[in-house]
Amino acid sequence: MASSIKRHLIVDSLGLVLKVVVTEANASERLVAAYALMLLKEEYAASLKRVKVLWEILSNLVYG
Protein backbone atom coordinates (compact mmCIF):
# COMPACT_ATOMS: atom_id res chain seq x y z
CA MET A 1 0.00 0.00 0.00
CA ALA A 2 1.46 3.35 -1.05
CA SER A 3 1.70 6.23 1.39
CA SER A 4 -0.49 9.23 0.77
CA ILE A 5 1.16 12.63 0.54
CA LYS A 6 0.08 16.27 0.69
CA ARG A 7 1.63 19.19 -1.09
CA HIS A 8 1.54 22.49 0.77
CA LEU A 9 2.16 25.63 -1.26
CA ILE A 10 2.85 29.22 -0.29
CA VAL A 11 2.07 31.61 -3.12
CA ASP A 12 2.32 35.36 -3.55
CA SER A 13 -0.55 37.66 -4.53
CA LEU A 14 -0.02 36.76 -8.21
CA GLY A 15 -0.21 33.05 -7.53
CA LEU A 16 3.50 32.47 -8.07
CA VAL A 17 4.85 29.64 -5.95
CA LEU A 18 7.25 30.77 -3.21
CA LYS A 19 7.60 27.54 -1.22
CA VAL A 20 6.52 23.90 -1.52
CA VAL A 21 6.51 21.43 1.38
CA VAL A 22 5.57 17.79 0.81
CA THR A 23 4.38 15.78 3.83
CA GLU A 24 2.53 12.63 4.73
CA ALA A 25 -1.24 12.95 4.41
CA ASN A 26 -1.78 12.81 8.16
CA ALA A 27 0.47 15.84 8.90
CA SER A 28 -1.11 18.70 10.84
CA GLU A 29 -2.07 21.60 8.57
CA ARG A 30 -1.20 24.16 11.25
CA LEU A 31 2.23 22.74 11.96
CA VAL A 32 3.11 22.39 8.29
CA ALA A 33 2.00 25.99 7.62
CA ALA A 34 4.17 27.23 10.48
CA TYR A 35 7.12 25.15 9.25
CA ALA A 36 6.73 26.34 5.64
CA LEU A 37 6.56 29.98 6.72
CA MET A 38 9.63 29.51 8.89
CA LEU A 39 11.58 28.05 5.95
CA LEU A 40 10.38 30.80 3.64
CA LYS A 41 11.37 33.49 6.11
CA GLU A 42 14.86 31.99 6.53
CA GLU A 43 15.44 31.79 2.78
CA TYR A 44 14.17 35.27 1.91
CA ALA A 45 14.62 37.21 5.15
CA ALA A 46 15.60 40.50 3.54
CA SER A 47 12.76 40.63 1.03
CA LEU A 48 9.95 39.16 3.14
CA LYS A 49 9.42 41.61 5.97
CA ARG A 50 5.66 41.02 5.78
CA VAL A 51 6.10 37.34 6.64
CA LYS A 52 6.89 38.39 10.22
CA VAL A 53 3.37 39.73 10.58
CA LEU A 54 1.88 36.53 9.11
CA TRP A 55 4.09 34.43 11.37
CA GLU A 56 2.92 36.31 14.46
CA ILE A 57 -0.73 35.92 13.48
CA LEU A 58 -0.27 32.21 12.76
CA SER A 59 1.64 31.67 15.99
CA ASN A 60 -1.15 33.30 17.95
CA LEU A 61 -3.72 31.07 16.28
CA VAL A 62 -1.71 27.88 16.85
CA TYR A 63 -0.28 28.51 20.30
CA GLY A 64 -2.91 30.85 21.69
PyMOL Python script that loads the backbone (N, CA, C, O; Angstrom):
from pymol import cmd

cmd.read_pdbstr("""\
ATOM      1  N   MET A   1       0.839  -1.179   0.000  1.00  0.00           N
ATOM      2  CA  MET A   1       0.000   0.000   0.000  1.00  0.00           C
ATOM      3  C   MET A   1       0.888   1.247   0.000  1.00  0.00           C
ATOM      4  O   MET A   1       1.774   1.384   0.843  1.00  0.00           O
ATOM      5  N   ALA A   2       0.650   2.130  -0.927  1.00  0.00           N
ATOM      6  CA  ALA A   2       1.464   3.345  -1.055  1.00  0.00           C
ATOM      7  C   ALA A   2       1.036   4.381  -0.034  1.00  0.00           C
ATOM      8  O   ALA A   2      -0.141   4.479   0.313  1.00  0.00           O
ATOM      9  N   SER A   3       2.002   5.152   0.444  1.00  0.00           N
ATOM     10  CA  SER A   3       1.704   6.227   1.392  1.00  0.00           C
ATOM     11  C   SER A   3       1.062   7.400   0.672  1.00  0.00           C
ATOM     12  O   SER A   3       1.413   7.707  -0.468  1.00  0.00           O
ATOM     13  N   SER A   4       0.135   8.042   1.332  1.00  0.00           N
ATOM     14  CA  SER A   4      -0.488   9.235   0.774  1.00  0.00           C
ATOM     15  C   SER A   4       0.350  10.437   1.158  1.00  0.00           C
ATOM     16  O   SER A   4       0.952  10.473   2.231  1.00  0.00           O
ATOM     17  N   ILE A   5       0.385  11.425   0.267  1.00  0.00           N
ATOM     18  CA  ILE A   5       1.158  12.632   0.537  1.00  0.00           C
ATOM     19  C   ILE A   5       0.292  13.862   0.309  1.00  0.00           C
ATOM     20  O   ILE A   5      -0.715  13.809  -0.397  1.00  0.00           O
ATOM     21  N   LYS A   6       0.701  14.970   0.917  1.00  0.00           N
ATOM     22  CA  LYS A   6       0.079  16.266   0.691  1.00  0.00           C
ATOM     23  C   LYS A   6       1.148  17.223   0.213  1.00  0.00           C
ATOM     24  O   LYS A   6       2.308  17.137   0.617  1.00  0.00           O
ATOM     25  N   ARG A   7       0.749  18.126  -0.643  1.00  0.00           N
ATOM     26  CA  ARG A   7       1.634  19.189  -1.091  1.00  0.00           C
ATOM     27  C   ARG A   7       1.095  20.499  -0.554  1.00  0.00           C
ATOM     28  O   ARG A   7      -0.056  20.854  -0.808  1.00  0.00           O
ATOM     29  N   HIS A   8       1.923  21.217   0.187  1.00  0.00           N
ATOM     30  CA  HIS A   8       1.540  22.492   0.772  1.00  0.00           C
ATOM     31  C   HIS A   8       2.289  23.582   0.029  1.00  0.00           C
ATOM     32  O   HIS A   8       3.514  23.532  -0.087  1.00  0.00           O
ATOM     33  N   LEU A   9       1.560  24.564  -0.473  1.00  0.00           N
ATOM     34  CA  LEU A   9       2.164  25.635  -1.259  1.00  0.00           C
ATOM     35  C   LEU A   9       1.961  26.980  -0.582  1.00  0.00           C
ATOM     36  O   LEU A   9       0.905  27.251  -0.010  1.00  0.00           O
ATOM     37  N   ILE A  10       2.986  27.817  -0.656  1.00  0.00           N
ATOM     38  CA  ILE A  10       2.846  29.222  -0.286  1.00  0.00           C
ATOM     39  C   ILE A  10       3.026  29.994  -1.581  1.00  0.00           C
ATOM     40  O   ILE A  10       4.028  29.845  -2.281  1.00  0.00           O
ATOM     41  N   VAL A  11       2.030  30.825  -1.887  1.00  0.00           N
ATOM     42  CA  VAL A  11       2.075  31.610  -3.120  1.00  0.00           C
ATOM     43  C   VAL A  11       1.980  33.094  -2.791  1.00  0.00           C
ATOM     44  O   VAL A  11       1.505  33.484  -1.724  1.00  0.00           O
ATOM     45  N   ASP A  12       2.447  33.920  -3.740  1.00  0.00           N
ATOM     46  CA  ASP A  12       2.316  35.362  -3.554  1.00  0.00           C
ATOM     47  C   ASP A  12       0.969  35.823  -4.099  1.00  0.00           C
ATOM     48  O   ASP A  12       0.140  35.005  -4.497  1.00  0.00           O
ATOM     49  N   SER A  13       0.759  37.126  -4.115  1.00  0.00           N
ATOM     50  CA  SER A  13      -0.546  37.661  -4.533  1.00  0.00           C
ATOM     51  C   SER A  13      -0.837  37.428  -6.011  1.00  0.00           C
ATOM     52  O   SER A  13      -1.980  37.571  -6.443  1.00  0.00           O
ATOM     53  N   LEU A  14       0.182  37.072  -6.791  1.00  0.00           N
ATOM     54  CA  LEU A  14      -0.019  36.764  -8.205  1.00  0.00           C
ATOM     55  C   LEU A  14      -0.191  35.264  -8.450  1.00  0.00           C
ATOM     56  O   LEU A  14      -0.422  34.831  -9.579  1.00  0.00           O
ATOM     57  N   GLY A  15      -0.078  34.490  -7.393  1.00  0.00           N
ATOM     58  CA  GLY A  15      -0.205  33.046  -7.525  1.00  0.00           C
ATOM     59  C   GLY A  15       1.097  32.341  -7.843  1.00  0.00           C
ATOM     60  O   GLY A  15       1.101  31.142  -8.119  1.00  0.00           O
ATOM     61  N   LEU A  16       2.203  33.071  -7.807  1.00  0.00           N
ATOM     62  CA  LEU A  16       3.503  32.470  -8.071  1.00  0.00           C
ATOM     63  C   LEU A  16       3.955  31.701  -6.825  1.00  0.00           C
ATOM     64  O   LEU A  16       3.843  32.188  -5.700  1.00  0.00           O
ATOM     65  N   VAL A  17       4.459  30.507  -7.052  1.00  0.00           N
ATOM     66  CA  VAL A  17       4.849  29.637  -5.947  1.00  0.00           C
ATOM     67  C   VAL A  17       6.128  30.150  -5.301  1.00  0.00           C
ATOM     68  O   VAL A  17       7.133  30.369  -5.978  1.00  0.00           O
ATOM     69  N   LEU A  18       6.081  30.339  -3.975  1.00  0.00           N
ATOM     70  CA  LEU A  18       7.250  30.769  -3.212  1.00  0.00           C
ATOM     71  C   LEU A  18       7.899  29.610  -2.472  1.00  0.00           C
ATOM     72  O   LEU A  18       9.121  29.569  -2.327  1.00  0.00           O
ATOM     73  N   LYS A  19       7.080  28.662  -1.999  1.00  0.00           N
ATOM     74  CA  LYS A  19       7.604  27.536  -1.219  1.00  0.00           C
ATOM     75  C   LYS A  19       6.680  26.339  -1.368  1.00  0.00           C
ATOM     76  O   LYS A  19       5.458  26.486  -1.392  1.00  0.00           O
ATOM     77  N   VAL A  20       7.265  25.159  -1.467  1.00  0.00           N
ATOM     78  CA  VAL A  20       6.518  23.904  -1.518  1.00  0.00           C
ATOM     79  C   VAL A  20       7.054  22.999  -0.418  1.00  0.00           C
ATOM     80  O   VAL A  20       8.265  22.834  -0.276  1.00  0.00           O
ATOM     81  N   VAL A  21       6.152  22.414   0.356  1.00  0.00           N
ATOM     82  CA  VAL A  21       6.515  21.429   1.377  1.00  0.00           C
ATOM     83  C   VAL A  21       5.649  20.197   1.128  1.00  0.00           C
ATOM     84  O   VAL A  21       4.426  20.299   1.029  1.00  0.00           O
ATOM     85  N   VAL A  22       6.287  19.041   1.030  1.00  0.00           N
ATOM     86  CA  VAL A  22       5.572  17.785   0.809  1.00  0.00           C
ATOM     87  C   VAL A  22       5.632  16.984   2.108  1.00  0.00           C
ATOM     88  O   VAL A  22       6.706  16.782   2.675  1.00  0.00           O
ATOM     89  N   THR A  23       4.459  16.527   2.575  1.00  0.00           N
ATOM     90  CA  THR A  23       4.380  15.783   3.832  1.00  0.00           C
ATOM     91  C   THR A  23       3.507  14.545   3.644  1.00  0.00           C
ATOM     92  O   THR A  23       2.895  14.334   2.598  1.00  0.00           O
ATOM     93  N   GLU A  24       3.479  13.740   4.699  1.00  0.00           N
ATOM     94  CA  GLU A  24       2.532  12.633   4.735  1.00  0.00           C
ATOM     95  C   GLU A  24       1.129  13.210   4.841  1.00  0.00           C
ATOM     96  O   GLU A  24       0.954  14.338   5.303  1.00  0.00           O
ATOM     97  N   ALA A  25       0.145  12.459   4.424  1.00  0.00           N
ATOM     98  CA  ALA A  25      -1.235  12.947   4.408  1.00  0.00           C
ATOM     99  C   ALA A  25      -1.779  13.245   5.800  1.00  0.00           C
ATOM    100  O   ALA A  25      -2.687  14.065   5.940  1.00  0.00           O
ATOM    101  N   ASN A  26      -1.251  12.607   6.816  1.00  0.00           N
ATOM    102  CA  ASN A  26      -1.781  12.812   8.162  1.00  0.00           C
ATOM    103  C   ASN A  26      -1.076  13.942   8.917  1.00  0.00           C
ATOM    104  O   ASN A  26      -1.305  14.102  10.116  1.00  0.00           O
ATOM    105  N   ALA A  27      -0.235  14.722   8.256  1.00  0.00           N
ATOM    106  CA  ALA A  27       0.473  15.836   8.901  1.00  0.00           C
ATOM    107  C   ALA A  27      -0.510  16.953   9.257  1.00  0.00           C
ATOM    108  O   ALA A  27      -1.463  17.214   8.522  1.00  0.00           O
ATOM    109  N   SER A  28      -0.268  17.599  10.382  1.00  0.00           N
ATOM    110  CA  SER A  28      -1.114  18.697  10.844  1.00  0.00           C
ATOM    111  C   SER A  28      -0.965  19.913   9.933  1.00  0.00           C
ATOM    112  O   SER A  28       0.147  20.368   9.665  1.00  0.00           O
ATOM    113  N   GLU A  29      -2.087  20.426   9.464  1.00  0.00           N
ATOM    114  CA  GLU A  29      -2.071  21.597   8.573  1.00  0.00           C
ATOM    115  C   GLU A  29      -1.415  22.793   9.258  1.00  0.00           C
ATOM    116  O   GLU A  29      -0.623  23.504   8.640  1.00  0.00           O
ATOM    117  N   ARG A  30      -1.738  23.014  10.514  1.00  0.00           N
ATOM    118  CA  ARG A  30      -1.200  24.162  11.246  1.00  0.00           C
ATOM    119  C   ARG A  30       0.308  24.071  11.399  1.00  0.00           C
ATOM    120  O   ARG A  30       1.021  25.053  11.190  1.00  0.00           O
ATOM    121  N   LEU A  31       0.792  22.895  11.764  1.00  0.00           N
ATOM    122  CA  LEU A  31       2.231  22.737  11.961  1.00  0.00           C
ATOM    123  C   LEU A  31       2.993  22.859  10.653  1.00  0.00           C
ATOM    124  O   LEU A  31       4.068  23.457  10.614  1.00  0.00           O
ATOM    125  N   VAL A  32       2.447  22.299   9.585  1.00  0.00           N
ATOM    126  CA  VAL A  32       3.106  22.394   8.288  1.00  0.00           C
ATOM    127  C   VAL A  32       3.123  23.844   7.804  1.00  0.00           C
ATOM    128  O   VAL A  32       4.119  24.294   7.237  1.00  0.00           O
ATOM    129  N   ALA A  33       2.038  24.572   8.019  1.00  0.00           N
ATOM    130  CA  ALA A  33       1.998  25.987   7.622  1.00  0.00           C
ATOM    131  C   ALA A  33       3.059  26.785   8.379  1.00  0.00           C
ATOM    132  O   ALA A  33       3.763  27.607   7.792  1.00  0.00           O
ATOM    133  N   ALA A  34       3.165  26.537   9.679  1.00  0.00           N
ATOM    134  CA  ALA A  34       4.175  27.235  10.482  1.00  0.00           C
ATOM    135  C   ALA A  34       5.578  26.872  10.003  1.00  0.00           C
ATOM    136  O   ALA A  34       6.438  27.746   9.892  1.00  0.00           O
ATOM    137  N   TYR A  35       5.814  25.611   9.722  1.00  0.00           N
ATOM    138  CA  TYR A  35       7.116  25.148   9.249  1.00  0.00           C
ATOM    139  C   TYR A  35       7.456  25.769   7.893  1.00  0.00           C
ATOM    140  O   TYR A  35       8.575  26.240   7.689  1.00  0.00           O
ATOM    141  N   ALA A  36       6.495  25.771   6.967  1.00  0.00           N
ATOM    142  CA  ALA A  36       6.732  26.337   5.639  1.00  0.00           C
ATOM    143  C   ALA A  36       7.030  27.829   5.709  1.00  0.00           C
ATOM    144  O   ALA A  36       7.918  28.320   5.012  1.00  0.00           O
ATOM    145  N   LEU A  37       6.291  28.552   6.550  1.00  0.00           N
ATOM    146  CA  LEU A  37       6.560  29.982   6.716  1.00  0.00           C
ATOM    147  C   LEU A  37       7.929  30.231   7.333  1.00  0.00           C
ATOM    148  O   LEU A  37       8.623  31.177   6.959  1.00  0.00           O
ATOM    149  N   MET A  38       8.311  29.384   8.273  1.00  0.00           N
ATOM    150  CA  MET A  38       9.633  29.515   8.890  1.00  0.00           C
ATOM    151  C   MET A  38      10.730  29.312   7.843  1.00  0.00           C
ATOM    152  O   MET A  38      11.689  30.083   7.798  1.00  0.00           O
ATOM    153  N   LEU A  39      10.598  28.287   7.006  1.00  0.00           N
ATOM    154  CA  LEU A  39      11.576  28.046   5.953  1.00  0.00           C
ATOM    155  C   LEU A  39      11.629  29.205   4.962  1.00  0.00           C
ATOM    156  O   LEU A  39      12.704  29.643   4.551  1.00  0.00           O
ATOM    157  N   LEU A  40      10.456  29.688   4.589  1.00  0.00           N
ATOM    158  CA  LEU A  40      10.383  30.797   3.644  1.00  0.00           C
ATOM    159  C   LEU A  40      11.049  32.044   4.215  1.00  0.00           C
ATOM    160  O   LEU A  40      11.787  32.740   3.518  1.00  0.00           O
ATOM    161  N   LYS A  41      10.788  32.313   5.464  1.00  0.00           N
ATOM    162  CA  LYS A  41      11.374  33.486   6.110  1.00  0.00           C
ATOM    163  C   LYS A  41      12.888  33.377   6.182  1.00  0.00           C
ATOM    164  O   LYS A  41      13.586  34.369   5.972  1.00  0.00           O
ATOM    165  N   GLU A  42      13.412  32.186   6.476  1.00  0.00           N
ATOM    166  CA  GLU A  42      14.859  31.988   6.533  1.00  0.00           C
ATOM    167  C   GLU A  42      15.509  32.183   5.172  1.00  0.00           C
ATOM    168  O   GLU A  42      16.593  32.758   5.079  1.00  0.00           O
ATOM    169  N   GLU A  43      14.858  31.711   4.119  1.00  0.00           N
ATOM    170  CA  GLU A  43      15.436  31.791   2.777  1.00  0.00           C
ATOM    171  C   GLU A  43      15.402  33.200   2.205  1.00  0.00           C
ATOM    172  O   GLU A  43      16.323  33.603   1.495  1.00  0.00           O
ATOM    173  N   TYR A  44      14.350  33.953   2.508  1.00  0.00           N
ATOM    174  CA  TYR A  44      14.168  35.272   1.911  1.00  0.00           C
ATOM    175  C   TYR A  44      13.988  36.347   2.975  1.00  0.00           C
ATOM    176  O   TYR A  44      13.114  37.204   2.845  1.00  0.00           O
ATOM    177  N   ALA A  45      14.791  36.311   4.007  1.00  0.00           N
ATOM    178  CA  ALA A  45      14.625  37.208   5.155  1.00  0.00           C
ATOM    179  C   ALA A  45      14.615  38.679   4.767  1.00  0.00           C
ATOM    180  O   ALA A  45      13.798  39.442   5.282  1.00  0.00           O
ATOM    181  N   ALA A  46      15.486  39.083   3.891  1.00  0.00           N
ATOM    182  CA  ALA A  46      15.599  40.499   3.538  1.00  0.00           C
ATOM    183  C   ALA A  46      14.392  41.004   2.749  1.00  0.00           C
ATOM    184  O   ALA A  46      13.978  42.152   2.916  1.00  0.00           O
ATOM    185  N   SER A  47      13.837  40.167   1.907  1.00  0.00           N
ATOM    186  CA  SER A  47      12.756  40.627   1.032  1.00  0.00           C
ATOM    187  C   SER A  47      11.354  40.284   1.536  1.00  0.00           C
ATOM    188  O   SER A  47      10.365  40.661   0.908  1.00  0.00           O
ATOM    189  N   LEU A  48      11.259  39.586   2.646  1.00  0.00           N
ATOM    190  CA  LEU A  48       9.948  39.164   3.140  1.00  0.00           C
ATOM    191  C   LEU A  48       9.640  39.717   4.522  1.00  0.00           C
ATOM    192  O   LEU A  48       9.356  38.950   5.442  1.00  0.00           O
ATOM    193  N   LYS A  49       9.690  40.999   4.679  1.00  0.00           N
ATOM    194  CA  LYS A  49       9.422  41.607   5.975  1.00  0.00           C
ATOM    195  C   LYS A  49       7.974  41.389   6.406  1.00  0.00           C
ATOM    196  O   LYS A  49       7.687  41.364   7.602  1.00  0.00           O
ATOM    197  N   ARG A  50       7.068  41.233   5.459  1.00  0.00           N
ATOM    198  CA  ARG A  50       5.656  41.016   5.784  1.00  0.00           C
ATOM    199  C   ARG A  50       5.402  39.638   6.384  1.00  0.00           C
ATOM    200  O   ARG A  50       4.408  39.440   7.084  1.00  0.00           O
ATOM    201  N   VAL A  51       6.285  38.691   6.118  1.00  0.00           N
ATOM    202  CA  VAL A  51       6.102  37.340   6.640  1.00  0.00           C
ATOM    203  C   VAL A  51       6.109  37.357   8.165  1.00  0.00           C
ATOM    204  O   VAL A  51       5.446  36.534   8.797  1.00  0.00           O
ATOM    205  N   LYS A  52       6.849  38.285   8.757  1.00  0.00           N
ATOM    206  CA  LYS A  52       6.888  38.385  10.217  1.00  0.00           C
ATOM    207  C   LYS A  52       5.485  38.605  10.779  1.00  0.00           C
ATOM    208  O   LYS A  52       5.106  38.000  11.782  1.00  0.00           O
ATOM    209  N   VAL A  53       4.730  39.463  10.132  1.00  0.00           N
ATOM    210  CA  VAL A  53       3.369  39.726  10.583  1.00  0.00           C
ATOM    211  C   VAL A  53       2.525  38.465  10.444  1.00  0.00           C
ATOM    212  O   VAL A  53       1.784  38.117  11.364  1.00  0.00           O
ATOM    213  N   LEU A  54       2.625  37.775   9.313  1.00  0.00           N
ATOM    214  CA  LEU A  54       1.882  36.532   9.114  1.00  0.00           C
ATOM    215  C   LEU A  54       2.296  35.482  10.132  1.00  0.00           C
ATOM    216  O   LEU A  54       1.452  34.757  10.659  1.00  0.00           O
ATOM    217  N   TRP A  55       3.585  35.399  10.409  1.00  0.00           N
ATOM    218  CA  TRP A  55       4.092  34.429  11.368  1.00  0.00           C
ATOM    219  C   TRP A  55       3.511  34.703  12.746  1.00  0.00           C
ATOM    220  O   TRP A  55       3.108  33.773  13.445  1.00  0.00           O
ATOM    221  N   GLU A  56       3.464  35.970  13.142  1.00  0.00           N
ATOM    222  CA  GLU A  56       2.919  36.314  14.456  1.00  0.00           C
ATOM    223  C   GLU A  56       1.438  35.969  14.540  1.00  0.00           C
ATOM    224  O   GLU A  56       0.982  35.451  15.559  1.00  0.00           O
ATOM    225  N   ILE A  57       0.695  36.246  13.497  1.00  0.00           N
ATOM    226  CA  ILE A  57      -0.735  35.916  13.477  1.00  0.00           C
ATOM    227  C   ILE A  57      -0.922  34.405  13.558  1.00  0.00           C
ATOM    228  O   ILE A  57      -1.744  33.917  14.333  1.00  0.00           O
ATOM    229  N   LEU A  58      -0.159  33.669  12.759  1.00  0.00           N
ATOM    230  CA  LEU A  58      -0.268  32.214  12.756  1.00  0.00           C
ATOM    231  C   LEU A  58       0.137  31.637  14.108  1.00  0.00           C
ATOM    232  O   LEU A  58      -0.516  30.727  14.617  1.00  0.00           O
ATOM    233  N   SER A  59       1.202  32.159  14.685  1.00  0.00           N
ATOM    234  CA  SER A  59       1.645  31.671  15.990  1.00  0.00           C
ATOM    235  C   SER A  59       0.574  31.882  17.047  1.00  0.00           C
ATOM    236  O   SER A  59       0.348  31.016  17.893  1.00  0.00           O
ATOM    237  N   ASN A  60      -0.088  33.038  16.996  1.00  0.00           N
ATOM    238  CA  ASN A  60      -1.149  33.303  17.954  1.00  0.00           C
ATOM    239  C   ASN A  60      -2.321  32.357  17.774  1.00  0.00           C
ATOM    240  O   ASN A  60      -2.943  31.947  18.754  1.00  0.00           O
ATOM    241  N   LEU A  61      -2.628  32.007  16.538  1.00  0.00           N
ATOM    242  CA  LEU A  61      -3.717  31.069  16.282  1.00  0.00           C
ATOM    243  C   LEU A  61      -3.360  29.664  16.755  1.00  0.00           C
ATOM    244  O   LEU A  61      -4.199  28.972  17.332  1.00  0.00           O
ATOM    245  N   VAL A  62      -2.125  29.239  16.516  1.00  0.00           N
ATOM    246  CA  VAL A  62      -1.709  27.879  16.845  1.00  0.00           C
ATOM    247  C   VAL A  62      -1.455  27.718  18.341  1.00  0.00           C
ATOM    248  O   VAL A  62      -1.915  26.758  18.958  1.00  0.00           O
ATOM    249  N   TYR A  63      -0.719  28.667  18.914  1.00  0.00           N
ATOM    250  CA  TYR A  63      -0.276  28.507  20.302  1.00  0.00           C
ATOM    251  C   TYR A  63      -1.070  29.332  21.299  1.00  0.00           C
ATOM    252  O   TYR A  63      -0.816  29.261  22.501  1.00  0.00           O
ATOM    253  N   GLY A  64      -2.025  30.111  20.817  1.00  0.00           N
ATOM    254  CA  GLY A  64      -2.906  30.853  21.692  1.00  0.00           C
ATOM    255  C   GLY A  64      -2.253  32.034  22.292  1.00  0.00           C
ATOM    256  O   GLY A  64      -2.882  32.763  23.060  1.00  0.00           O
TER     257      GLY A  64
END
""", "prot")
cmd.dss("prot")
cmd.show_as("cartoon", "prot")
cmd.util.cbc("prot")
cmd.orient("prot")
